[in-house]
């Protein structure tokens, strides 16, 4: 989405973030910071860069394919997650590489990393080492179980964290096996908390001159969200906690099949339920003792949901959506991801956006997430394509550290950058 208020500074303009992240959770956090205007410098090992650079599918002059066909084909993952970032290469395992990183950290406002717990300290780039040279630095760690939780099981994939968090046992029916959420929920939820913590710490650092370590775990992020629903209390009270596509404690509330699709209906209040009964052309249900108030509707939720399902099965999805909307019933069709992300409202607001290859432009119809934050006084969003590996070495090492071309060539030959 192009900026239409370029004369205004971006919200995080002037903030420099060193990005040591890879895969998804960390890069998504720094993507959000970049979308808000921070100068995010993505730092990768020249010999083993972010694994996302090698993830299929790839986008290039021939469109989208599952195998890389040309040298300038780019992974869709990196094209999405590295928008608005700058790229440099630096080998932190080499003494000279760590020295250069320390010089960068001395000038930065924040560092974000998602190494396994303990790895940053072993590399010599943990919070303790960096805060000693830059006391105002905000240092954000995103890990599976917490930056201080070093254990034998220290690797956290999103599915593992979904399993440990209890999330898999909140969807599906009572006797179903665990249900994995199709979206990588932990890898996307933890970065939201990380960004909130980073911004709060940056504000405090501006006021006090002191930075701090912001520590967010995937397990903590998802489990906190799971705990927002009273599953354990409901279980002790004898209520089923896995109720499939309906929510009996808010009846009528759920997903109902039509002749050719599905529609979500959420009508827990008396007024909404009455509107639903009107849409069903069943005014008698308004005064039916089983459904006359919320308590009775919940008590007889299974019966009510069966009545709604029987009615919905007589309608096409378009017809059902129109009828429900006309009567003022909160509802919406169930859409597949492709249809949902191409909603004209979302594209117009920059909440989703069409992705373009930095060289070849819109070679295929690829829609990805935008920045779902709109502001009246500044532009928030993505207007620069993802960089190639090390694309900004000359610019940034020259600008920030004063290194000339000959020095950079020597560092590259030595495998430092």
C-alpha positions as CSV (number, residue, x, y, z in Angstrom):
1,X,0.0,0.0,0.0
2,X,1.6,3.3,-1.1
3,X,2.0,6.1,1.4
4,X,-0.5,8.9,0.8
5,X,0.8,11.1,3.7
6,X,4.5,11.0,2.9
7,X,5.0,14.4,4.4
8,X,4.4,13.0,7.8
9,X,7.2,11.0,9.6
10,X,6.5,7.4,10.2
11,X,5.7,6.3,13.8
12,X,9.1,4.7,14.4
13,X,11.2,6.9,12.1
14,X,14.6,7.3,13.6
15,X,14.6,4.0,15.5
16,X,17.3,1.5,14.4
17,X,16.7,-2.2,15.0
18,X,19.3,-4.9,14.5
19,X,17.5,-8.0,13.4
20,X,19.1,-11.3,14.3
21,X,16.0,-13.4,13.6
22,X,15.3,-16.2,11.3
23,X,12.4,-18.5,10.2
24,X,9.0,-16.9,11.1
25,X,8.4,-15.8,14.7
26,X,11.3,-13.3,14.9
27,X,11.1,-12.1,11.4
28,X,7.4,-11.4,11.8
29,X,8.1,-9.2,14.8
30,X,10.8,-7.2,13.0
31,X,8.5,-7.0,9.9
32,X,5.9,-5.2,12.0
33,X,8.5,-2.8,13.4
34,X,9.7,-2.1,9.8
35,X,6.1,-1.5,8.7
36,X,5.8,1.1,11.5
37,X,8.9,2.9,10.1
38,X,11.9,1.6,12.0
39,X,15.1,1.1,10.2
40,X,15.4,-2.7,10.5
41,X,18.8,-4.1,9.6
42,X,18.5,-7.8,8.9
43,X,21.8,-9.5,9.8
44,X,22.5,-13.0,8.3
45,X,25.5,-15.3,8.3
46,X,26.9,-15.1,4.7
47,X,27.5,-18.9,4.8
48,X,24.2,-19.9,6.4
49,X,21.6,-17.2,5.9
50,X,18.0,-17.3,7.1
51,X,16.6,-20.7,6.2
52,X,13.5,-19.0,4.9
53,X,15.5,-17.9,1.8
54,X,15.4,-21.5,0.7
55,X,11.7,-22.2,1.5
56,X,9.4,-23.1,-1.5
57,X,7.5,-21.7,-3.3
58,X,9.8,-19.3,-5.2
59,X,8.8,-16.2,-7.2
60,X,10.6,-15.0,-10.3
61,X,10.4,-14.0,-13.9
62,X,8.4,-17.2,-14.6
63,X,5.9,-16.6,-11.8
64,X,5.4,-18.9,-8.8
65,X,7.0,-22.4,-8.8
66,X,8.0,-25.0,-6.1
67,X,11.6,-25.1,-7.4
68,X,14.0,-22.3,-7.9
69,X,14.5,-21.9,-11.7
70,X,16.8,-18.8,-11.9
71,X,19.4,-17.2,-9.7
72,X,17.1,-14.2,-9.1
73,X,14.1,-16.2,-8.0
74,X,13.2,-15.4,-4.4
75,X,11.5,-17.4,-1.7
76,X,8.0,-16.2,-1.2
77,X,8.7,-16.5,2.6
78,X,11.6,-14.0,2.5
79,X,9.7,-11.7,0.0
80,X,6.9,-11.4,2.6
81,X,8.9,-11.3,5.8
82,X,11.7,-9.0,4.8
83,X,9.7,-6.2,3.3
84,X,10.9,-2.7,4.2
85,X,14.1,-4.2,5.8
86,X,17.7,-3.6,4.9
87,X,20.1,-6.6,4.5
88,X,23.7,-7.1,5.6
89,X,25.8,-10.2,6.1
90,X,27.9,-10.8,9.2
91,X,29.4,-13.9,10.7
92,X,28.9,-13.6,14.4
93,X,31.0,-16.7,15.0
94,X,34.1,-14.9,13.9
95,X,35.9,-12.5,16.3
96,X,35.9,-9.8,13.7
97,X,32.3,-10.3,13.0
98,X,31.4,-10.0,16.7
99,X,33.5,-6.8,16.9
100,X,31.6,-5.3,14.0
101,X,28.3,-6.3,15.4
102,X,29.2,-4.6,18.8
103,X,30.0,-1.4,16.9
104,X,26.6,-1.6,15.3
105,X,24.9,-2.4,18.6
106,X,26.5,0.7,20.2
107,X,24.5,2.9,17.8
108,X,21.2,0.9,17.7
109,X,18.0,1.4,19.7
110,X,17.0,-2.2,19.7
111,X,18.1,-5.8,19.0
112,X,15.6,-8.6,18.2
113,X,16.7,-12.2,18.2
114,X,15.0,-15.6,18.2
115,X,17.9,-18.0,18.9
116,X,17.4,-21.0,21.1
117,X,17.7,-20.0,24.7
118,X,21.4,-19.5,25.7
119,X,22.7,-19.2,22.1
120,X,23.1,-15.5,22.0
121,X,25.1,-15.5,25.2
122,X,27.4,-18.3,23.8
123,X,27.9,-16.2,20.7
124,X,28.9,-13.2,22.9
125,X,25.9,-11.1,21.7
126,X,23.5,-11.6,24.6
127,X,21.8,-8.8,26.5
128,X,24.6,-8.7,29.2
129,X,27.3,-8.1,26.7
130,X,25.4,-5.5,24.6
131,X,23.9,-3.5,27.5
132,X,27.5,-3.0,28.8
133,X,28.4,-1.1,25.7
134,X,24.9,0.5,25.1
135,X,22.9,0.9,28.4
136,X,19.9,2.3,26.6
137,X,19.6,-0.7,24.2
138,X,16.3,-2.6,24.2
139,X,17.0,-6.3,23.6
140,X,14.1,-8.5,22.7
141,X,14.3,-12.3,22.8
142,X,11.6,-14.5,21.2
143,X,12.1,-18.2,22.1
144,X,10.0,-21.3,22.5
145,X,10.0,-21.5,26.3
146,X,11.7,-18.3,27.5
147,X,15.2,-16.9,27.3
148,X,16.1,-18.2,30.7
149,X,14.7,-21.7,30.1
150,X,17.7,-23.8,28.9
151,X,16.8,-27.5,28.8
152,X,17.3,-30.7,26.8
153,X,14.2,-29.9,24.9
154,X,15.1,-26.4,23.8
155,X,13.8,-26.4,20.3
156,X,10.2,-25.2,19.7
157,X,8.4,-25.7,16.4
158,X,4.9,-24.1,16.2
159,X,3.2,-27.5,16.3
160,X,5.1,-28.5,19.4
161,X,4.1,-25.4,21.2
162,X,0.4,-25.7,20.1
163,X,0.5,-29.2,21.6
164,X,2.0,-28.1,24.9
165,X,-0.2,-25.0,25.2
166,X,-3.5,-26.9,25.3
167,X,-4.6,-25.2,22.1
168,X,-5.0,-28.4,20.2
169,X,-7.6,-29.6,22.8
170,X,-9.9,-26.5,22.4
171,X,-11.1,-27.2,18.9
172,X,-13.0,-30.2,17.5
173,X,-15.6,-32.3,19.1
174,X,-15.5,-34.1,22.5
175,X,-14.1,-37.4,21.1
176,X,-12.0,-36.0,18.3
177,X,-8.2,-36.3,18.3
178,X,-6.1,-33.1,18.9
179,X,-6.7,-30.5,16.2
180,X,-3.7,-28.5,15.0
181,X,-4.6,-24.9,14.0
182,X,-3.6,-24.5,10.4
183,X,-2.2,-21.0,10.8
184,X,1.2,-21.1,12.7
185,X,-0.5,-19.5,15.7
186,X,2.5,-19.4,18.1
187,X,4.9,-18.1,15.5
188,X,2.4,-15.2,14.9
189,X,1.1,-14.6,18.4
190,X,4.4,-14.3,20.2
191,X,5.7,-11.6,17.8
192,X,2.7,-9.4,18.7
193,X,3.6,-9.5,22.4
194,X,7.3,-9.0,21.5
195,X,6.5,-5.9,19.5
196,X,4.3,-4.5,22.3
197,X,7.1,-5.2,24.8
198,X,9.7,-3.7,22.5
199,X,7.7,-0.5,22.0
200,X,7.0,-0.2,25.8
201,X,10.7,-0.6,26.6
202,X,11.7,1.9,23.9
203,X,9.4,4.5,25.5
204,X,10.9,3.8,28.9
205,X,14.4,4.0,27.6
206,X,13.7,7.4,26.1
207,X,12.4,8.6,29.5
208,X,15.1,7.0,31.7
209,X,18.1,6.4,29.4
210,X,18.1,2.7,30.4
211,X,17.1,-0.2,28.1
212,X,16.1,-3.7,29.2
213,X,15.7,-7.3,28.2
214,X,12.3,-8.1,26.7
215,X,11.6,-11.8,26.9
216,X,8.7,-13.5,25.1
217,X,8.1,-17.2,24.7
218,X,5.8,-18.9,22.1
219,X,4.5,-21.2,24.8
220,X,3.7,-18.3,27.1
221,X,2.0,-16.4,24.3
222,X,-0.3,-19.2,23.2
223,X,-1.1,-20.5,26.7
224,X,-2.0,-17.0,27.9
225,X,-4.5,-16.8,25.1
226,X,-5.9,-20.3,25.9
227,X,-6.3,-19.2,29.5
228,X,-8.4,-16.3,28.4
229,X,-11.3,-18.8,28.0
230,X,-12.5,-20.6,31.2
231,X,-12.0,-24.1,29.9
232,X,-10.8,-25.6,33.2
233,X,-13.7,-23.9,35.1
234,X,-16.2,-25.2,32.6
235,X,-14.8,-28.7,32.8
236,X,-15.1,-28.7,36.6
237,X,-18.6,-27.5,36.3
238,X,-19.5,-30.5,34.1
239,X,-19.6,-28.6,30.8
240,X,-18.1,-29.9,27.6
241,X,-15.1,-27.8,26.6
242,X,-14.7,-29.1,23.0
243,X,-17.9,-28.4,21.2
244,X,-17.0,-28.5,17.5
245,X,-18.5,-25.8,15.4
246,X,-21.0,-24.5,17.9
247,X,-20.7,-22.8,21.3
248,X,-23.6,-24.0,23.4
249,X,-23.0,-21.6,26.3
250,X,-23.8,-18.7,23.9
251,X,-26.5,-20.4,21.8
252,X,-27.4,-19.8,19.1
253,X,-23.8,-19.5,18.1
254,X,-21.8,-21.6,15.5
255,X,-21.1,-22.6,12.0
256,X,-24.0,-24.1,10.0
257,X,-24.0,-25.8,6.6
258,X,-26.0,-24.5,3.6
259,X,-26.7,-26.3,0.4
260,X,-23.3,-25.2,-1.0
261,X,-21.2,-23.9,1.8
262,X,-21.2,-22.7,5.4
263,X,-22.3,-19.6,7.3
264,X,-21.3,-18.4,10.8
265,X,-24.2,-17.2,13.0
266,X,-23.6,-15.5,16.3
267,X,-26.8,-14.4,18.0
268,X,-26.4,-14.8,21.8
269,X,-28.6,-11.9,22.9
270,X,-32.4,-11.8,23.0
271,X,-32.6,-9.2,20.2
272,X,-30.3,-11.1,17.9
273,X,-32.1,-14.4,18.6
274,X,-35.4,-12.7,17.8
275,X,-33.9,-11.4,14.5
276,X,-32.7,-14.9,13.7
277,X,-36.2,-16.4,14.3
278,X,-37.7,-13.8,12.0
279,X,-35.1,-14.7,9.3
280,X,-36.2,-18.3,9.8
281,X,-39.8,-17.2,9.4
282,X,-40.5,-18.9,12.8
283,X,-42.0,-16.2,15.0
284,X,-43.3,-18.9,17.2
285,X,-39.8,-19.6,18.4
286,X,-39.7,-16.1,20.0
287,X,-42.3,-17.3,22.6
288,X,-41.2,-21.0,22.8
289,X,-40.4,-21.7,26.4
290,X,-37.2,-23.5,25.4
291,X,-35.8,-20.3,23.7
292,X,-37.6,-17.5,25.4
293,X,-34.4,-16.1,27.1
294,X,-30.7,-16.6,27.1
295,X,-30.7,-19.1,30.0
296,X,-33.3,-21.3,28.3
297,X,-31.5,-21.1,24.9
298,X,-28.3,-22.2,26.5
299,X,-30.1,-25.1,28.3
300,X,-31.7,-26.2,25.0
301,X,-28.7,-25.3,22.8
302,X,-28.5,-28.6,21.0
303,X,-32.2,-28.4,20.0
304,X,-31.9,-24.8,18.9
305,X,-28.8,-25.5,16.8
306,X,-30.5,-28.5,15.1
307,X,-33.4,-26.3,14.1
308,X,-31.1,-23.7,12.7
309,X,-29.1,-26.3,10.8
310,X,-32.3,-27.8,9.3
311,X,-33.3,-24.4,8.1
312,X,-29.9,-23.4,6.7
313,X,-29.7,-26.6,4.7
314,X,-32.7,-25.4,2.6
315,X,-30.7,-22.3,1.5
316,X,-27.8,-21.5,-0.8
317,X,-25.0,-19.6,0.9
318,X,-25.8,-16.4,-0.9
319,X,-29.4,-16.6,0.0
320,X,-28.7,-17.4,3.6
321,X,-26.2,-14.5,3.9
322,X,-28.7,-12.0,2.3
323,X,-31.6,-13.2,4.5
324,X,-29.6,-13.0,7.7
325,X,-28.2,-9.6,6.8
326,X,-31.6,-8.2,5.9
327,X,-32.9,-9.2,9.4
328,X,-29.9,-7.9,11.2
329,X,-28.5,-11.2,12.3
330,X,-24.7,-11.1,13.0
331,X,-23.4,-13.6,10.4
332,X,-20.8,-14.2,7.7
333,X,-20.0,-16.7,5.0
334,X,-17.1,-19.1,5.6
335,X,-14.5,-18.2,3.0
336,X,-11.4,-20.0,1.9
337,X,-8.1,-18.2,2.4
338,X,-7.7,-17.2,-1.2
339,X,-11.1,-15.5,-1.3
340,X,-10.7,-13.9,2.1
341,X,-7.4,-12.3,1.5
342,X,-8.7,-10.8,-1.8
343,X,-11.5,-9.0,-0.1
344,X,-11.5,-5.5,-1.8
345,X,-12.0,-3.9,1.6
346,X,-8.8,-5.5,3.0
347,X,-6.7,-4.7,-0.1
348,X,-7.9,-1.1,-0.1
349,X,-6.9,-0.6,3.5
350,X,-3.5,-2.4,3.1
351,X,-4.5,-5.1,5.5
352,X,-3.6,-7.6,2.7
353,X,-1.6,-6.7,-0.3
354,X,-0.4,-8.1,-3.6
355,X,3.3,-9.0,-3.5
356,X,5.6,-8.0,-6.3
357,X,9.1,-9.3,-7.2
358,X,11.7,-6.6,-6.7
359,X,12.9,-6.9,-10.3
360,X,10.0,-8.4,-12.3
361,X,7.1,-6.8,-10.5
362,X,3.7,-8.5,-10.4
363,X,4.6,-11.8,-12.1
364,X,1.8,-13.7,-10.5
365,X,-1.3,-13.1,-8.3
366,X,0.3,-13.5,-4.9
367,X,-1.6,-11.9,-1.9
368,X,0.0,-11.7,1.5
369,X,-0.6,-10.0,4.8
370,X,-0.2,-6.3,5.0
371,X,0.0,-4.2,8.2
372,X,-3.5,-4.0,9.6
373,X,-2.9,-0.7,11.4
374,X,-4.1,2.5,9.9
375,X,-3.1,5.9,11.3
376,X,-4.3,9.4,10.5
377,X,-1.0,11.2,11.0
378,X,1.6,8.9,9.4
379,X,2.0,6.0,7.0
380,X,2.2,2.5,8.4
381,X,2.7,-0.3,5.9
382,X,5.1,-1.8,3.4
383,X,6.4,0.1,0.4
384,X,9.8,-1.5,-0.2
385,X,10.5,-5.0,-1.5
386,X,12.5,-7.5,0.4
387,X,16.3,-7.1,-0.1
388,X,18.7,-9.6,-1.6
389,X,21.1,-11.2,0.8
390,X,23.7,-8.6,1.8
391,X,22.3,-6.0,-0.6
392,X,23.1,-3.1,1.8
393,X,26.5,-4.2,2.9
394,X,28.3,-1.3,1.2
395,X,25.7,1.3,2.2
396,X,25.4,0.4,5.9
397,X,28.9,-0.6,6.7
398,X,30.1,2.5,5.1
399,X,27.5,4.8,6.6
400,X,27.5,3.4,10.1
401,X,31.0,2.1,10.6
402,X,33.0,4.0,7.9
403,X,34.3,1.0,6.2
404,X,35.6,1.5,2.6
405,X,35.3,-0.8,-0.4
406,X,38.7,-2.3,0.1
407,X,38.0,-3.2,3.7
408,X,34.7,-4.7,2.8
409,X,36.3,-6.8,0.1
410,X,38.8,-8.1,2.5
411,X,36.1,-8.9,5.1
412,X,34.1,-10.7,2.4
413,X,37.1,-12.8,1.3
414,X,37.7,-13.8,5.0
415,X,34.1,-14.9,5.4
416,X,33.3,-12.2,7.9
417,X,30.6,-10.5,5.8
